[in-house]
């Protein structure tokens, strides 16, 4: 795009959009350049082997942030980037917009190159540098991330033996009287700022208590689903559950109510991820791809929180 065209876009953005642009407010909350050396090793065209120049690494990571924030498909992300001035400004007015195929292949590179968790670690490092560390305890919980089960019967093989892509990794699980197919997002949030510090993705039938994201020296708050399983945390604030011939005593009920008041804030990330980012249902069919999508959901949620905390 010509410098004159960019000048015209920037001028229109400043006149019409800049004051109400949420993207611009979160854009400077982190140092995007720090992600460049993490992503750069995925490309082979900078070591004398030739090849077509790749798109800018920071541009691509920001494209995936936009995609998750606005719940856009690859084709729609391409179209919206051409159409919206706020997107152009967030991306620093690139000369060329990646097409849908480039976006898909880049996301696959991140998954296959095992870069997803490295991106998350860099975000945490920057949060820690801002003084946003765990100080007053943590809260762990899990939520279903549903997927389309397709038409395969429940006894059809999954994983590498699956004959249809719809029956790749997802599994069925039941909570109460409702059945869910897909995956689970497990998160650990700090008590003070409600920022996500750790997360993982499993298939839906993995019980919550099988996943422990806490560490020694922490105080962890958990609901009754984790009862009976000791955490890595030094202080266990797990709600107690009545068992056969062992009803809860009044002091246990009071303890549960106190823990419930504290751990209720762990629902905030899931509210954002599912209601605002529409990340509660996925089309991806493998744990690795769903994990990548969940990472960007948690990434964007933390950007929201960083903006709120700064104000």
C-alpha positions as CSV (number, residue, x, y, z in Angstrom):
1,X,0.0,0.0,0.0
2,X,1.3,3.5,-0.9
3,X,2.5,5.9,1.8
4,X,-0.2,8.3,0.7
5,X,-2.9,5.7,1.2
6,X,-1.6,4.9,4.7
7,X,-1.5,8.6,5.5
8,X,-5.2,8.9,4.5
9,X,-6.2,5.8,6.6
10,X,-4.3,7.1,9.6
11,X,-5.9,10.5,9.3
12,X,-9.4,9.1,9.0
13,X,-8.8,6.8,12.0
14,X,-7.7,9.7,14.2
15,X,-10.8,11.7,13.2
16,X,-13.4,9.0,13.5
17,X,-12.3,6.1,15.6
18,X,-9.3,6.6,17.9
19,X,-11.1,7.9,21.0
20,X,-13.3,4.8,21.3
21,X,-10.9,2.2,20.1
22,X,-10.5,-0.7,22.6
23,X,-7.8,-2.3,20.5
24,X,-5.6,0.8,20.6
25,X,-5.9,0.9,24.4
26,X,-4.6,-2.7,24.8
27,X,-2.0,-2.4,22.1
28,X,0.6,-0.8,24.3
29,X,0.0,-3.0,27.3
30,X,2.7,-5.5,26.2
31,X,5.8,-5.4,24.1
32,X,4.8,-7.2,20.9
33,X,8.4,-7.2,19.6
34,X,9.4,-9.7,22.2
35,X,7.3,-12.4,20.4
36,X,9.3,-12.0,17.2
37,X,12.4,-14.1,18.2
38,X,10.0,-16.8,19.4
39,X,8.2,-17.1,16.1
40,X,11.1,-16.4,13.7
41,X,12.7,-20.0,13.9
42,X,9.6,-21.3,12.2
43,X,10.7,-19.8,8.9
44,X,13.6,-21.1,6.8
45,X,13.9,-18.3,4.3
46,X,16.3,-16.1,6.4
47,X,19.3,-18.5,6.5
48,X,20.5,-18.4,2.9
49,X,18.1,-21.0,1.6
50,X,16.1,-18.5,-0.4
51,X,12.3,-18.7,-0.7
52,X,9.4,-16.3,-0.6
53,X,9.7,-13.7,2.2
54,X,7.3,-14.5,5.0
55,X,4.9,-12.1,6.6
56,X,6.0,-10.1,9.6
57,X,6.0,-12.3,12.7
58,X,4.4,-9.6,14.9
59,X,1.8,-9.0,12.3
60,X,0.8,-12.6,12.2
61,X,0.6,-13.0,16.0
62,X,-1.6,-9.9,16.2
63,X,-3.8,-11.4,13.4
64,X,-4.5,-14.4,15.6
65,X,-5.3,-12.1,18.6
66,X,-7.8,-10.3,16.5
67,X,-9.3,-13.6,15.3
68,X,-9.9,-14.8,18.8
69,X,-11.1,-11.4,20.2
70,X,-13.8,-11.1,17.5
71,X,-14.5,-14.8,17.0
72,X,-13.7,-14.7,13.2
73,X,-13.1,-17.5,10.8
74,X,-10.0,-17.3,8.6
75,X,-11.8,-15.9,5.6
76,X,-13.7,-13.4,7.7
77,X,-10.5,-12.3,9.5
78,X,-9.0,-11.5,6.1
79,X,-12.1,-9.6,5.0
80,X,-12.5,-7.7,8.3
81,X,-8.9,-6.6,8.3
82,X,-9.4,-5.0,4.9
83,X,-12.6,-3.4,6.0
84,X,-11.9,-2.1,9.5
85,X,-9.7,0.9,10.3
86,X,-9.3,-0.2,13.9
87,X,-7.8,-3.5,12.7
88,X,-5.4,-1.7,10.4
89,X,-4.3,0.6,13.2
90,X,-3.8,-2.3,15.6
91,X,-1.6,-4.0,12.9
92,X,0.3,-0.8,12.3
93,X,-1.0,-0.4,8.8
94,X,0.7,-3.3,7.0
95,X,1.5,-3.0,3.3
96,X,-0.1,-6.4,2.7
97,X,-2.8,-8.3,4.5
98,X,-2.3,-12.1,5.0
99,X,-4.9,-14.2,3.1
100,X,-7.0,-16.9,4.7
101,X,-4.6,-19.7,3.7
102,X,-1.6,-17.9,5.2
103,X,-3.4,-17.5,8.4
104,X,-4.3,-21.2,8.6
105,X,-0.8,-22.3,7.8
106,X,0.7,-19.9,10.3
107,X,-1.5,-21.3,13.1
108,X,-0.5,-24.8,12.1
109,X,3.2,-23.8,12.2
110,X,2.7,-22.6,15.8
111,X,1.0,-25.9,16.8
112,X,3.5,-28.2,15.0
113,X,6.5,-26.1,16.1
114,X,5.4,-26.3,19.7
115,X,5.4,-22.5,20.0
116,X,2.0,-22.0,21.7
117,X,3.3,-22.4,25.3
118,X,6.4,-20.3,24.5
119,X,4.1,-17.4,23.5
120,X,2.2,-17.8,26.7
121,X,5.4,-17.9,28.8
122,X,6.5,-14.6,27.2
123,X,3.2,-13.0,28.1
124,X,3.6,-14.2,31.7
125,X,7.2,-12.9,31.8
126,X,6.0,-9.4,30.8
127,X,3.2,-9.6,33.4
128,X,5.7,-10.4,36.0
129,X,7.9,-7.5,35.0
130,X,4.9,-5.2,35.6
131,X,4.7,-6.6,39.2
132,X,1.7,-8.7,38.4
133,X,2.7,-11.8,40.3
134,X,0.8,-14.3,42.4
135,X,0.7,-12.9,46.0
136,X,-2.6,-13.7,47.6
137,X,-3.5,-17.2,46.5
138,X,-4.9,-18.8,43.3
139,X,-8.2,-20.3,42.1
140,X,-8.4,-23.3,39.9
141,X,-11.4,-24.4,37.9
142,X,-12.3,-26.1,34.6
143,X,-15.0,-25.5,31.9
144,X,-16.2,-27.5,28.9
145,X,-15.2,-26.4,25.5
146,X,-17.7,-28.2,23.3
147,X,-17.1,-29.4,19.7
148,X,-19.2,-31.0,17.0
149,X,-19.4,-34.8,17.6
150,X,-20.3,-35.5,14.0
151,X,-22.4,-38.6,13.0
152,X,-20.0,-41.3,14.3
153,X,-21.3,-43.6,17.0
154,X,-19.8,-43.4,20.5
155,X,-17.9,-46.7,20.1
156,X,-16.1,-45.5,16.9
157,X,-12.3,-45.3,17.3
158,X,-10.8,-42.0,17.8
159,X,-7.3,-40.6,17.7
160,X,-5.0,-42.0,15.0
161,X,-7.5,-44.8,14.2
162,X,-10.3,-42.3,13.5
163,X,-11.8,-42.6,10.0
164,X,-13.5,-39.3,10.1
165,X,-12.0,-36.0,11.2
166,X,-15.0,-35.3,13.5
167,X,-14.0,-38.2,15.7
168,X,-10.4,-37.3,16.2
169,X,-9.8,-36.4,19.8
170,X,-12.9,-35.1,21.5
171,X,-14.8,-37.3,24.0
172,X,-18.2,-37.3,25.8
173,X,-18.7,-36.3,29.4
174,X,-21.7,-35.7,31.6
175,X,-22.3,-33.1,34.2
176,X,-25.6,-33.4,36.0
177,X,-28.2,-34.4,33.5
178,X,-26.4,-32.8,30.5
179,X,-23.9,-34.5,28.2
180,X,-21.0,-32.6,26.5
181,X,-18.8,-33.6,23.7
182,X,-15.4,-32.0,23.2
183,X,-12.7,-30.7,25.6
184,X,-12.0,-29.0,28.8
185,X,-10.1,-25.8,29.6
186,X,-8.4,-25.8,33.0
187,X,-7.3,-22.5,34.3
188,X,-5.5,-21.1,37.4
189,X,-6.3,-17.5,38.2
190,X,-4.7,-15.3,40.9
191,X,-7.0,-14.1,43.7
192,X,-6.0,-10.5,43.6
193,X,-6.2,-9.5,39.9
194,X,-8.1,-12.4,38.3
195,X,-5.4,-12.8,35.7
196,X,-4.9,-16.3,34.2
197,X,-1.4,-17.6,35.0
198,X,-1.6,-21.2,34.0
199,X,-3.9,-23.2,31.8
200,X,-4.1,-26.6,30.0
201,X,-6.4,-28.4,27.7
202,X,-7.7,-31.9,28.0
203,X,-10.5,-34.0,26.5
204,X,-13.9,-33.6,28.1
205,X,-13.9,-36.9,30.1
206,X,-10.8,-36.1,32.1
207,X,-12.0,-35.4,35.7
208,X,-11.2,-31.9,37.1
209,X,-9.3,-33.4,40.0
210,X,-6.8,-35.1,37.7
211,X,-5.4,-31.7,36.8
212,X,-3.4,-29.7,39.4
213,X,-2.0,-26.4,38.2
214,X,-1.0,-25.1,41.7
215,X,2.5,-25.0,43.0
216,X,4.2,-25.4,46.4
217,X,4.0,-22.2,48.4
218,X,0.6,-21.2,47.1
219,X,-2.9,-21.2,48.6
220,X,-5.3,-22.8,46.2
221,X,-9.1,-22.3,46.2
222,X,-11.2,-25.1,44.5
223,X,-14.8,-26.3,44.4
224,X,-16.2,-29.7,45.5
225,X,-15.1,-31.4,42.3
226,X,-11.5,-31.5,43.6
227,X,-12.5,-32.9,47.0
228,X,-10.3,-35.7,48.2
229,X,-7.3,-34.9,46.0
230,X,-4.4,-33.1,47.7
231,X,-3.0,-30.3,45.5
232,X,0.7,-29.3,45.1
233,X,-0.1,-26.0,46.8
234,X,1.0,-25.7,50.4
235,X,-2.4,-24.5,51.6
236,X,-5.5,-26.4,50.4
237,X,-8.7,-24.4,50.3
238,X,-10.9,-27.0,48.6
239,X,-14.6,-27.1,49.4
240,X,-15.7,-30.2,51.2
241,X,-18.3,-32.6,50.0
242,X,-20.7,-34.8,52.0
243,X,-20.1,-38.6,51.6
244,X,-22.1,-41.6,52.5
245,X,-22.6,-41.7,56.3
246,X,-20.5,-38.6,56.6
247,X,-22.8,-35.5,56.2
248,X,-21.2,-32.1,56.4
249,X,-20.9,-30.5,59.8
250,X,-21.9,-26.9,60.3
251,X,-18.3,-25.7,60.5
252,X,-17.7,-27.4,57.1
253,X,-20.7,-25.6,55.6
254,X,-19.4,-22.2,56.9
255,X,-16.0,-23.0,55.5
256,X,-17.5,-23.9,52.1
257,X,-19.4,-20.7,52.0
258,X,-16.3,-18.7,52.8
259,X,-14.3,-20.5,50.1
260,X,-17.2,-20.1,47.6
261,X,-17.2,-16.3,48.0
262,X,-13.5,-16.2,47.2
263,X,-13.4,-18.7,44.3
264,X,-16.5,-17.4,42.6
265,X,-14.2,-14.9,40.8
266,X,-12.7,-17.8,38.9
267,X,-15.8,-17.7,36.7
268,X,-14.8,-14.3,35.3
269,X,-12.4,-15.6,32.7
270,X,-14.9,-18.2,31.5
271,X,-17.6,-15.5,31.2
272,X,-15.2,-13.5,28.9
273,X,-14.0,-16.4,26.9
274,X,-17.5,-17.8,26.2
275,X,-19.7,-14.8,26.1
276,X,-17.5,-12.1,24.7
277,X,-14.9,-14.1,22.7
278,X,-17.4,-16.9,21.8
279,X,-14.7,-19.4,22.6
280,X,-16.9,-22.0,24.3
281,X,-17.4,-24.0,21.1
282,X,-14.7,-25.0,18.7
283,X,-14.5,-26.5,15.2
284,X,-11.0,-27.8,15.8
285,X,-10.7,-31.6,16.1
286,X,-7.4,-32.3,18.0
287,X,-6.3,-31.4,21.5
288,X,-3.3,-29.5,20.1
289,X,-5.4,-27.2,17.9
290,X,-7.9,-26.6,20.7
291,X,-5.1,-25.9,23.1
292,X,-3.8,-23.2,20.6
293,X,-7.3,-21.6,20.5
294,X,-7.6,-21.7,24.3
295,X,-4.2,-20.1,24.6
296,X,-5.3,-17.1,22.5
297,X,-8.6,-16.9,24.5
298,X,-6.6,-16.7,27.7
299,X,-4.1,-14.3,26.0
300,X,-6.9,-11.9,25.0
301,X,-8.6,-12.1,28.3
302,X,-5.4,-11.1,30.1
303,X,-5.1,-8.1,27.7
304,X,-8.6,-7.0,28.8
305,X,-7.6,-7.4,32.5
306,X,-4.3,-5.5,32.0
307,X,-6.2,-2.6,30.5
308,X,-8.7,-2.6,33.3
309,X,-6.0,-2.8,36.0
310,X,-4.1,0.1,34.4
311,X,-7.2,2.3,34.7
